[in-house]
Each structure stands twice: as structure tokens, then as C-alpha cells.
Amino acid sequence: FGGQTPLNLAADLKKNGVKILGTSPETIDLAEDRDHFRAMMDKLGIPMPESGMAVTVDDALEIANRIGYPVMVRPSYVLGGRGMEVVHDDNMMRVYMAAAVGVTPDRPILIDRFLHHATECEADAISDGTECFVPAVMEHIELAGIHSGDSACVLPSLNLSEKHVATIKEYTKKIAVEMGVSGLMNMQYAIEDDTVYVLEANPRASRTVPLVSKVCAINMVRIATQIMTAELTGKPSPVPSLKDKKIKHHGVKEAVFPFNMFQEVDPVLGPEMRSTGEVLGISPNFGEAYFKAQEATQTKLPTGGTVLLSVCDMDKPELLPIAKKFHDLGFKILATGKTYEMIADANIPAEQIKKLYEGRPNITDAMTNGKIDLIINTPAGADSLHDDSYIRKAAIKYRIPYITTMAAASATAEGIAAIKEQGGALSVKSLQEFHSEITE
């Protein structure tokens, strides 16, 4: 009963005569072995992104070229997405494989097709091996490719259709029963082009269990423990009595990062987990819940002032709605180069500002002089990461709120709008009051 570390210990404990309660070590290995897991998904008729397992460089290159770049690569049996990367070409793959440590036929490198602009979501489930219950489906705010531990998420889901939520619950129940999971399970999904793909199954407690328990008013740990100890206590499974509920509020989970302690580290998010904690904001509406979650991480979002926009070409299609939102909220907009040109061409008021290498006064001068209140800067590729990292590092140094994804920028605008509509005041309600409003 725990996270990835207990999973890694389970087989050795069983070999040494320790009785394992709950999900068996064999089931744990089934979830970690991509070939066996894919065979099970094929049997159940559940889609997965194309994938493969490699031990050698030649294997990795063959699989990546068959699937098509970019691909997501990671070691098996890892904690927090350690060693996980998005690889874009053969050269990057050779470098990754050369640096990979401890790769053996028993512990190969996992290679998956990277899903472009996919919505990532997950479900925590309680299973007794024959029946399974999913309290709610969580929707990640950041797109697929950001580690689930680093992505903000909203529960219940905000933008998923009823069809997709029903599909996720159906797939989760099928997988839990087929694997014979006894206790807690976490499922990761991505939705691309109206298709729900299974990314992975984790037959264990997830870091999101406290979030689901608080938002949905269900004690998942107690119920899972009852299931796992049923053969000792003789008590019947509580799963058949669990019912879906109507939840009128939203919970937003946000990750807590240690970047203020490491000011030379670029705070760009990716597939490898970088957060060290999590917080939760709850409100009747998503915007305020998101604002509360940011405040709980010690990030004070401004409700006015100046916002800096500097986004990569890949994110430009999403730029104008966000720029308009901030203009409508009364923010002055500063923007760099092509970002400024695009905003100006759309007749949204903005001022151009120079990057560091373009002369002075530039972004760094404005940040030093306290003239920027919020930064939205999205990187793309190694060149841009190197080029713009000084903006993000300076934001940490001067304690200016910064955002590195367009999805988070949109959520931030929604959060600020919600607080402004309420006259700048946060609503306060006890957890018990929120729970009293949940109906069946």
C-alpha cells in the first residue's frame, strides 16, 4: 500500500516469505511490462499509443523510426518520471541511450508515441478484484507531455465530454477487473482526436488519492484497506455499495516547486517530475479554485498591472485569446518580437519590449525595476530553452509570478477574472460545508 517504491519491493518481499496483502506482485509486473500490458489492452479492445521496449541503441532507433518522432522515452520501474524525455530525432535517441543507466532485458527502456496537443487525464479507482469504483475523473490543465505530478489538475473534469468521462470509467473498471487489482489503482489517459488512449496503469496508491478523497467526500484509504484485509477480517467488500455522486464544487490541485531555492535552475516543465509537494484549492467555480491553489503555493497572482508575453512559434495559435483576456482584465501588455507583431496585428493594445540581446532597455531592466507583474514565457526546443531561460530565472530571483505553458496562462486569466468579479475577495467555506452539498 503505497507509491512506486513499495511496487519495486513487492516481488523481493514475496520471495522472502512475506505475505503481500492486496494486489499481487504478479499483477504489478503485468502493469510494468509493456508487452504484457499491451497484449491485455488488445484483448480488452482498449487503445494505447504505439510503443516498444528497447535494450540496445539499434533497438531504440528501429522502434522510434517505426512509431515516428517525437517519442516519449523512459526507464521501467521509475519514480517520478525520472529519466523520462521527449526525443525528437535519431541523434537525441543515441545520446539518451548512451546516458541510460541500468538498462537490462529485465529493465528495458520504454518508448511511446508522443501525443500532440492531447488532453491528459487520470482516474483513481478502488477495486476488489471483481468490481471497481471510480469517484471522479481528473483533467490535467497542462497538455500531455508534462509529468502528472507537475501538472495542475481539476476535479471533477471541466472540459471533458460526458462520453469521454464514461469511456475512462469503463476502461478503468475493465482493466482493474482483468488485472485482479485489490485496493487502489491509478490510471493515466490522454485524449487525442476524440480517442481515449491508455498511457499506463499503476496498481498502487497515487499522490492524487488525498485530492480525490477531499473533493469527493470519500475515504479511499479506509475503503481500500478494508478490501485488502478482507481475508483476515472476513468482512464483505464495500465496493458494491459505492455510488456516483453529483459534486457541485471544483477542486484544483497545483504542484509546489523548489525553484526559489535553486535560482539558477530553469523552471521549465517536462516529462520528468520536478515538484516537491502539492496543494488544493476548492471553490464553487474553477477560476477561484485555481486562484486559491496558486495562492497556496505562495504565488500571489496580480489582479492588475503589467503582463509580459513572449511565446514560442508552436504556441502562437493560442496567443490571441489569452492576450485579449488579459487586455479585457485591464492589464498593460508588454510583448517581444513576433509575439508583439501578432498581438498588434489583431488590434490588441500592447508595447514592444527588447530581449536581452537586442539592446536596452530590455526585459531584464523592466523586471529589475519592478515594472512587470506577471510573466508568460513558453520555450520550444533546445535553442529557445537556452535563449529565454534568463527570463524565467530572473522571474524567480525577483519573485515575479511566471507561467511556462499556454494552458496555465489561460487558467490564470480565468482565475484573475473570477477574483475581480468578486471584488478581490476569496470566498471561504469549510470542507464539511462543501461535502454537505454533494448529492447522489
C-alpha positions in Angstrom: 0.0 0.0 0.0 2.0 3.0 -1.2 3.6 4.5 -4.3 6.2 3.3 -6.7 8.8 2.2 -4.1 6.5 -0.5 -2.5 5.8 -1.8 -6.0 9.5 -2.2 -6.6 9.9 -4.1 -3.3 6.9 -6.4 -3.6 8.5 -9.2 -5.6 11.5 -9.5 -3.3 9.3 -9.4 -0.2 7.2 -12.3 -1.6 10.3 -14.3 -2.5 11.4 -14.0 1.2 8.2 -15.3 2.5 6.4 -12.1 3.3 2.6 -12.3 2.7 1.5 -9.4 0.4 -2.0 -8.1 1.1 -3.9 -6.6 -1.8 -2.7 -6.5 -5.4 -0.2 -9.4 -6.1 3.4 -8.8 -7.3 2.4 -10.7 -10.5 -0.2 -8.0 -11.2 2.4 -5.3 -10.5 4.8 -6.8 -13.0 1.9 -7.1 -15.6 1.3 -3.4 -15.4 5.1 -2.6 -15.7 5.8 -5.0 -18.6 4.7 -3.0 -21.6 4.4 -6.1 -23.9 2.2 -8.0 -21.5 0.2 -4.9 -20.7 -0.3 -4.1 -24.4 -1.4 -7.7 -25.1 -4.0 -7.2 -22.3 -5.2 -3.9 -23.8 -5.6 -5.6 -27.2 -7.6 -8.3 -25.6 -9.9 -5.8 -24.0 -10.1 -3.6 -27.1 -8.6 -0.5 -25.4 -6.4 1.8 -27.5 -2.8 2.6 -26.5 -0.3 4.8 -28.2 2.2 2.8 -30.4 5.1 1.7 -28.2 8.0 -0.7 -27.8 10.8 -1.7 -25.4 14.5 -1.4 -26.2 17.7 -2.6 -24.6 20.2 -1.5 -27.2 20.6 1.7 -29.3 19.8 -0.2 -32.5 16.5 -1.5 -30.9 15.6 2.0 -29.8 16.3 3.6 -33.2 14.3 0.9 -35.0 11.3 1.3 -32.7 11.4 5.2 -32.8 11.5 5.2 -36.6 8.7 2.7 -36.8 6.5 4.7 -34.5 7.6 8.1 -35.8 9.3 11.0 -33.9 8.7 12.6 -31.5 8.6 9.8 -28.9 8.4 9.6 -25.1 11.2 7.5 -23.6 11.7 6.4 -20.0 13.2 3.6 -18.0 10.9 1.0 -16.5 10.2 0.8 -12.7 11.0 4.5 -12.1 9.8 7.0 -9.5 8.5 10.5 -10.5 9.2 10.1 -14.2 13.0 10.0 -13.5 14.9 9.8 -16.8 11.8 10.5 -18.9 12.3 12.6 -22.0 10.7 13.6 -25.3 13.1 12.6 -28.0 12.8 14.3 -31.4 15.4 12.6 -33.7 18.0 9.8 -34.0 20.8 11.9 -32.6 18.8 12.7 -29.4 18.0 9.0 -29.1 21.6 7.9 -29.3 22.5 10.5 -26.6 19.7 9.3 -24.4 20.6 5.6 -24.8 24.3 6.3 -24.1 23.4 8.1 -20.9 20.8 5.5 -19.7 22.0 3.6 -16.6 20.9 0.1 -15.6 19.2 -1.0 -18.8 18.9 -4.8 -18.9 16.5 -7.2 -20.6 14.5 -7.2 -17.3 14.5 -3.4 -17.2 14.3 -2.0 -20.7 13.8 1.5 -22.0 10.1 2.1 -22.8 9.4 4.1 -26.0 5.9 5.5 -26.7 4.5 7.7 -29.5 4.2 11.3 -28.2 0.6 12.5 -28.4 0.5 16.1 -29.8 -1.8 18.6 -28.1 -3.6 15.8 -26.2 -5.6 16.4 -23.1 -4.2 14.3 -20.3 -6.4 13.0 -17.5 -6.4 10.3 -14.8 -8.6 8.3 -12.6 -8.0 6.9 -9.1 -10.1 3.7 -8.6 -11.0 1.4 -5.8 -11.2 -2.3 -6.8 -11.9 -5.6 -5.0 -10.8 -7.7 -8.0 -14.4 -8.3 -9.3 -15.9 -4.8 -9.0 -14.4 -1.3 -9.4 -15.5 2.2 -8.4 -14.1 5.5 -9.9 -15.2 8.5 -7.8 -14.4 11.1 -10.5 -12.1 11.8 -13.4 -9.3 14.4 -13.1 -8.4 16.6 -16.0 -4.9 18.0 -16.3 -4.6 21.7 -17.1 -1.3 21.3 -18.9 -1.3 19.2 -22.1 0.2 15.7 -22.3 4.0 15.7 -22.0 4.1 17.4 -18.6 4.6 14.9 -15.7 1.3 14.3 -14.0 2.9 15.2 -10.6 3.9 18.7 -12.0 0.6 19.4 -13.9 -2.2 21.3 -12.2 -5.4 19.3 -12.5 -9.1 20.0 -11.9 -11.6 17.6 -10.3 -14.3 16.9 -11.4 -13.2 17.4 -15.0 -14.0 20.8 -16.6 -13.9 20.3 -20.3 -14.2 16.6 -20.9 -17.4 15.4 -22.6 -19.7 13.0 -20.8 -18.8 10.4 -23.5 -15.1 10.7 -22.7 -15.7 10.5 -18.9 -17.9 7.5 -19.3 -15.2 5.8 -21.6 -12.5 6.5 -19.0 -14.6 5.0 -16.2 -15.4 2.0 -18.4 -11.8 1.3 -19.4 -10.6 1.7 -15.7 -13.2 -0.8 -14.5 -12.3 -3.3 -17.3 -8.6 -3.1 -16.6 -8.9 -3.3 -12.8 -11.0 -6.5 -13.0 -8.9 -8.1 -15.7 -5.7 -7.4 -13.7 -7.4 -8.5 -10.4 -6.4 -5.3 -8.6 -7.3 -5.4 -4.9 -7.2 -2.0 -3.3 -6.2 1.3 -5.0 -5.3 1.8 -8.6 -4.3 4.9 -10.7 -4.9 5.1 -14.4 -3.4 7.7 -16.8 -5.1 8.6 -20.1 -4.7 11.0 -23.0 -7.4 12.2 -25.4 -6.3 12.9 -28.9 -8.7 13.4 -31.9 -11.7 12.2 -29.9 -9.9 8.9 -29.0 -9.2 8.0 -25.4 -5.8 6.3 -25.1 -4.5 4.4 -22.0 -1.0 5.7 -21.1 -0.3 3.5 -18.1 -1.9 1.6 -15.2 -0.4 1.9 -11.7 -1.8 -0.7 -9.3 -1.0 1.4 -6.2 -1.9 4.4 -4.2 -1.4 7.7 -6.2 -0.4 11.1 -4.9 -3.8 12.2 -6.1 -5.7 10.0 -3.6 -5.9 12.8 -0.9 -7.2 15.2 -3.6 -10.0 12.8 -4.7 -10.9 11.9 -1.1 -11.3 15.5 0.0 -13.1 16.8 -3.1 -15.4 13.8 -3.5 -16.0 13.2 0.3 -14.8 9.6 0.1 -12.2 7.9 2.4 -10.4 6.0 -0.3 -7.6 4.8 2.1 -10.1 3.3 4.6 -12.1 1.5 1.9 -9.0 0.2 0.2 -7.7 -1.1 3.5 -11.0 -2.9 4.2 -10.7 -4.6 0.8 -7.0 -5.6 1.3 -7.6 -7.0 4.8 -10.9 -8.8 3.9 -9.4 -12.3 4.0 -8.2 -11.6 7.5 -11.3 -9.8 8.8 -13.9 -11.8 6.9 -15.8 -8.5 6.1 -17.6 -8.2 2.7 -16.3 -5.8 0.1 -17.6 -2.2 0.4 -17.2 -1.6 -3.4 -20.8 -2.7 -4.5 -22.3 -0.1 -2.1 -20.4 2.8 -3.6 -22.5 5.2 -5.8 -21.7 8.0 -8.2 -22.3 11.5 -6.6 -23.1 14.9 -8.0 -20.3 17.3 -7.0 -21.2 21.0 -7.3 -17.7 22.4 -6.5 -14.3 22.2 -8.2 -11.0 21.2 -6.7 -7.8 22.3 -8.3 -4.5 20.6 -7.4 -1.3 22.6 -8.0 2.3 21.4 -7.7 4.7 23.1 -5.4 8.2 23.7 -6.8 11.5 24.3 -5.1 12.9 26.7 -7.7 13.1 29.7 -5.3 15.8 27.7 -3.5 17.7 26.9 -6.8 17.6 30.2 -8.6 20.0 29.1 -11.4 17.6 26.2 -12.4 15.4 26.9 -15.4 11.8 26.2 -14.2 10.5 24.7 -17.5 8.2 21.7 -17.0 8.6 18.4 -18.9 8.1 14.7 -18.5 10.5 14.4 -15.6 8.9 15.4 -12.2 10.3 18.5 -10.6 7.8 19.3 -7.9 8.2 18.6 -4.2 4.7 19.0 -2.9 1.1 19.7 -3.8 -1.8 21.9 -2.6 -5.5 22.0 -3.2 -7.9 24.9 -3.8 -11.7 24.3 -3.6 -14.4 26.6 -4.8 -17.9 26.6 -6.4 -16.2 27.8 -9.6 -13.0 26.7 -11.4 -11.5 30.2 -11.7 -11.5 30.9 -7.9 -10.4 27.3 -7.1 -7.4 27.8 -9.5 -6.6 31.2 -7.9 -6.7 29.7 -4.4 -4.4 26.8 -5.4 -1.9 29.3 -6.7 -2.1 31.3 -3.5 -1.5 28.1 -1.5 1.8 27.6 -3.4 2.9 31.1 -2.2 2.3 32.5 -5.7 0.4 35.8 -5.5 -1.3 36.4 -8.8 -1.7 40.0 -9.6 -5.2 41.3 -10.4 -3.8 44.2 -12.4 -0.6 45.8 -13.6 1.7 44.7 -16.5 1.9 41.2 -18.1 4.9 40.2 -20.3 4.0 37.9 -23.2 6.8 36.0 -25.0 5.8 32.7 -26.5 7.3 30.3 -29.0 6.0 29.7 -32.5 4.4 26.4 -31.6 2.2 28.2 -29.0 1.3 31.2 -31.2 -2.1 29.8 -32.3 -3.3 30.0 -28.7 -1.8 33.5 -28.1 -4.5 35.9 -29.2 -7.4 34.7 -26.9 -5.0 34.9 -23.9 -3.8 38.3 -24.9 -7.3 39.5 -25.3 -8.3 38.1 -21.9 -5.5 40.0 -20.1 -6.4 43.2 -22.0 -10.0 42.9 -21.1 -8.9 42.4 -17.4 -7.2 45.8 -17.6 -3.6 44.6 -17.8 -1.0 46.5 -19.8 0.7 44.1 -22.2 4.4 44.0 -23.0 5.5 41.6 -25.7 8.6 40.6 -27.6 9.4 40.3 -31.3 6.9 38.1 -33.2 4.6 37.8 -30.2 4.2 41.6 -30.3 3.6 41.7 -34.0 0.9 39.1 -33.8 -0.9 40.9 -30.9 -0.6 44.3 -32.6 -1.9 42.9 -36.0 -5.0 41.7 -34.0 -5.5 45.3 -32.8 -4.9 44.4 -29.2 -3.1 47.3 -27.4 0.5 46.3 -26.5 4.0 47.7 -26.2 7.1 46.0 -27.7 10.0 45.2 -25.3 13.5 44.1 -26.2 15.0 40.8 -25.3 18.4 40.8 -23.5 20.5 40.5 -26.7 18.5 43.2 -28.5 19.8 46.2 -26.5 18.4 48.3 -23.7 16.0 49.0 -22.1 15.1 45.3 -22.1 13.1 42.6 -20.3 15.7 42.3 -17.5 15.8 46.0 -16.9 12.0 46.1 -16.6 12.0 43.2 -14.2 14.8 44.7 -12.1 12.8 48.0 -11.9 9.6 46.3 -10.8 7.7 47.2 -14.0 6.4 43.6 -14.7 3.8 41.9 -12.5 3.3 38.6 -14.4 5.3 36.7 -17.0 4.1 34.3 -19.6 7.0 32.7 -21.4 6.9 29.4 -23.3 10.0 27.7 -24.5 10.4 25.4 -27.5 13.4 23.2 -28.4 16.9 23.4 -27.1 17.8 26.8 -28.7 14.8 28.6 -27.2 15.4 27.0 -23.8 18.9 28.4 -23.8 17.8 31.8 -25.2 14.9 32.5 -22.8 16.0 30.8 -19.7 17.3 34.1 -18.3 13.7 35.5 -18.3 12.4 32.6 -16.2 15.4 32.6 -13.8 15.1 36.4 -13.3 11.4 35.9 -12.5 12.4 33.5 -9.7 15.0 36.0 -8.5 12.6 39.0 -8.4 9.6 36.8 -7.2 7.5 37.7 -10.2 4.8 35.1 -10.9 5.7 33.2 -14.1 3.9 30.8 -16.4 5.5 28.4 -18.9 2.5 26.8 -20.6 -0.4 28.3 -22.6 -2.9 26.1 -20.7 -1.8 27.6 -17.4 -1.8 31.1 -18.9 -5.5 30.6 -19.8 -6.4 29.2 -16.4 -4.5 32.1 -14.7 -6.6 34.6 -16.7 -9.8 32.8 -15.7 -8.7 32.8 -12.0 -7.9 36.5 -12.0 -11.3 37.2 -13.7 -13.1 35.2 -11.0 -11.5 37.2 -8.2 -12.1 40.6 -9.9 -15.8 39.7 -10.3 -15.9 39.0 -6.5 -14.4 42.4 -5.8 -11.0 40.9 -5.0 -12.2 38.8 -2.1 -11.9 35.0 -1.9 -15.0 33.0 -0.7 -14.4 30.9 2.4 -16.2 27.7 3.2 -15.3 24.7 5.3 -14.7 21.3 3.8 -17.7 20.0 5.7 -19.9 22.6 4.1 -18.7 21.6 0.6 -19.3 18.0 1.4 -22.9 18.7 2.7 -23.8 20.0 -0.8 -22.8 16.7 -2.6 -25.8 14.7 -3.6 -26.4 11.2 -5.1 
